[in-house]
Amino acid sequence: MGVHSILHGYIREAYSGSRGTGCEAHAKLLAGNDREIWRNNESVLASLPVEDPWPPLSRNMFAYPPIRDLPITYEGRPIHFAASMKEVEWGLRDWLDKFEVLLSQLYWEKAVVYVDTAYLGDHVFSWRPKGLWVHQLSSGVLRPITEWEFSSTMGADDLGGLRAE
């Protein structure tokens, strides 16, 4: 017997299209980059395993609206995820490590994870690309995100101790 934990959040998909300079060639470049962002992100999410070892980060946790559903995809789609797990807090650091591997494969501007637990309380974790990544994206440079800023409501020492046994 155990207690359940809720893990949920979103990834704000990168979007470069509205930041154009007014130049038609630049606008086409940005639109092409947006199409590459959509294709890449959908491909990466589709390649996640349906079943994943504990703590799971699996395909069925994730969803997103269609690309062209403008009323709900203004300047990028929200990629949302959620799961109800048995005591995920004891493998939380391992799950966050898996999540960061996923982030390294996607194009995004912000990611937030909310964890509601019985034993550790509620915590928020967030990531943003480091440096000039978003500025470069709006300039037409699409490159992988390799560095980000991380913040958490949980102390680093406490978080580091939360690995699955």
C-alpha positions as CSV (number, residue, x, y, z in Angstrom):
1,M,0.0,0.0,0.0
2,G,1.2,3.5,-0.6
3,V,0.0,7.0,-1.4
4,H,-0.3,8.7,-4.7
5,S,1.6,11.6,-6.0
6,I,0.5,13.9,-8.9
7,L,3.1,15.1,-11.3
8,H,2.0,17.5,-14.0
9,G,3.2,20.5,-16.0
10,Y,3.8,21.9,-19.4
11,I,6.5,22.7,-21.9
12,R,6.1,25.9,-23.9
13,E,7.0,25.1,-27.4
14,A,9.5,27.4,-29.1
15,Y,8.0,29.8,-31.6
16,S,9.9,32.2,-33.9
17,G,7.3,33.2,-36.5
18,S,5.9,36.4,-35.0
19,R,9.3,38.0,-34.3
20,G,10.1,38.8,-37.9
21,T,11.8,42.0,-39.1
22,G,9.3,42.7,-41.8
23,C,11.5,41.2,-44.5
24,E,9.8,38.6,-46.6
25,A,12.9,36.3,-46.8
26,H,13.3,36.5,-43.0
27,A,9.6,35.7,-42.5
28,K,10.0,32.6,-44.7
29,L,13.1,31.5,-42.7
30,L,11.2,31.9,-39.4
31,A,8.1,30.0,-40.8
32,G,10.4,27.2,-42.0
33,N,12.0,27.1,-38.5
34,D,8.6,26.8,-36.9
35,R,7.7,23.9,-39.2
36,E,11.0,22.2,-38.1
37,I,10.2,22.8,-34.5
38,W,6.7,21.3,-34.8
39,R,8.1,18.2,-36.8
40,N,10.9,17.7,-34.4
41,N,8.9,18.0,-31.2
42,E,6.1,15.7,-32.4
43,S,8.7,13.1,-33.6
44,V,10.5,13.2,-30.2
45,L,7.3,12.8,-28.2
46,A,6.1,10.0,-30.5
47,S,9.3,8.2,-29.9
48,L,8.9,8.1,-26.1
49,P,8.3,4.5,-24.8
50,V,4.8,3.5,-24.0
51,E,6.1,1.6,-21.0
52,D,9.2,3.0,-19.2
53,P,11.0,1.7,-16.1
54,W,10.4,3.4,-12.8
55,P,10.0,6.3,-12.5
56,P,8.2,6.4,-15.9
57,L,8.4,9.1,-18.4
58,S,6.2,7.7,-21.1
59,R,4.4,8.8,-24.3
60,N,1.0,8.5,-22.8
61,M,1.8,11.3,-20.2
62,F,2.1,13.9,-23.0
63,A,-0.5,15.7,-25.2
64,Y,-0.6,18.9,-27.3
65,P,-3.1,20.7,-29.5
66,P,-3.0,20.7,-33.3
67,I,-0.5,23.1,-34.8
68,R,-3.0,25.3,-36.5
69,D,-5.6,25.6,-33.7
70,L,-4.9,29.3,-33.4
71,P,-7.3,30.1,-30.5
72,I,-5.4,27.8,-28.3
73,T,-1.9,27.8,-29.8
74,Y,-1.0,31.5,-29.8
75,E,2.8,31.8,-30.4
76,G,3.5,28.2,-29.8
77,R,1.8,25.1,-28.5
78,P,1.7,24.1,-24.9
79,I,2.9,20.5,-24.5
80,H,1.2,19.3,-21.4
81,F,1.8,16.2,-19.3
82,A,0.4,14.6,-16.2
83,A,0.6,11.3,-14.2
84,S,-0.6,9.9,-11.0
85,M,2.0,7.7,-9.5
86,K,2.7,5.8,-6.3
87,E,5.1,7.8,-4.2
88,V,7.0,9.3,-7.1
89,E,8.9,11.5,-4.6
90,W,11.3,8.7,-3.9
91,G,12.4,8.6,-7.5
92,L,11.8,12.3,-8.3
93,R,15.4,13.1,-9.0
94,D,15.6,10.2,-11.5
95,W,12.4,11.4,-13.2
96,L,13.7,14.9,-13.5
97,D,16.9,13.6,-15.0
98,K,14.8,11.8,-17.7
99,F,12.8,14.9,-18.2
100,E,16.0,16.9,-18.8
101,V,17.1,14.4,-21.4
102,L,13.7,14.9,-23.1
103,L,14.2,18.7,-23.0
104,S,17.6,18.4,-24.6
105,Q,15.8,16.8,-27.7
106,L,13.0,19.4,-28.0
107,Y,12.7,23.1,-29.0
108,W,11.1,25.0,-26.1
109,E,11.1,28.3,-24.3
110,K,10.0,27.3,-20.9
111,A,9.2,24.1,-19.0
112,V,7.5,23.7,-15.6
113,V,6.8,20.6,-13.5
114,Y,4.5,20.6,-10.5
115,V,4.7,17.8,-8.1
116,D,2.1,17.2,-5.4
117,T,3.2,14.6,-2.8
118,A,2.1,13.3,0.5
119,Y,5.5,13.0,2.1
120,L,7.4,16.0,0.7
121,G,4.6,18.5,0.1
122,D,4.1,20.4,-3.2
123,H,7.1,21.6,-5.3
124,V,7.6,23.5,-8.6
125,F,10.6,23.0,-10.9
126,S,11.2,25.2,-13.9
127,W,13.7,25.4,-16.9
128,R,14.5,28.2,-19.4
129,P,17.0,28.1,-22.2
130,K,20.2,29.9,-21.1
131,G,21.8,32.9,-22.7
132,L,20.7,34.2,-26.1
133,W,18.9,31.1,-27.4
134,V,15.5,32.8,-27.8
135,H,17.0,35.9,-29.3
136,Q,18.9,33.7,-31.8
137,L,15.7,31.8,-32.6
138,S,14.0,35.1,-33.5
139,S,17.0,36.0,-35.7
140,G,16.4,32.7,-37.6
141,V,19.1,30.5,-35.9
142,L,17.6,27.2,-34.9
143,R,19.9,25.1,-32.8
144,P,19.6,22.5,-30.1
145,I,19.2,23.7,-26.5
146,T,22.2,22.5,-24.6
147,E,22.1,24.8,-21.6
148,W,19.3,26.1,-19.4
149,E,18.6,27.8,-16.1
150,F,16.9,25.6,-13.5
151,S,15.0,26.7,-10.5
152,S,13.2,24.8,-7.8
153,T,11.2,25.3,-4.6
154,M,13.2,22.4,-3.2
155,G,16.8,22.8,-2.0
156,A,19.5,21.2,-4.1
157,D,20.7,18.9,-1.3
158,D,17.1,17.6,-0.7
159,L,16.5,17.1,-4.4
160,G,19.8,15.2,-4.9
161,G,18.8,12.7,-2.2
162,L,15.6,11.7,-4.0
163,R,16.9,8.9,-6.2
164,A,15.1,5.5,-6.6
165,E,16.8,2.8,-4.6
